[in-house]
């Protein structure tokens, strides 16, 4: 079922730039879950909402001195940032995903770990 849902998400993104942002957000989320097995998310992830949140984080950081600027006015700035951690779309997508996971997910306390603090 998972590949089918990914295909549906990508088919809804008609423009190549938006499709690339969707793929990048999916990779960010998959990496976060892979590296943090204690995090579980039972909620439906709305990729577009997470991308919009990443754009808001970008706007707040970059355009903080111009409060009257709407999100739509700087969308193209965000969409054409390089796909990298430092000052790129990946940075803002990670922040948006972590913000979502902190507020909407639960932590699995039954995870067995080799690292024990006594």
C-alpha angles and dihedrals in degrees: 000000000000096000089048092055091048089052091051091051092050093046089056090056101076099175117073092228092054091046090053091051090051092051091047092050091049090051091049092051093045090051092050092051092044093052095041109044091170090071117087126181118197093170123095109259113226103204094194092053090051091050090049089051090050089052090051091051089049092048092049092051101040103030099034091123093057106057095171092063111110123220092248093059094063101032092107090053090058096042093055098046113118116266099248141110099248109070092331135113092270091064093056093041091053090051092049093047093048091048089052094045093049093051102034109028136073131226119239107227094186094073110125113225132190089214110082125175113205 
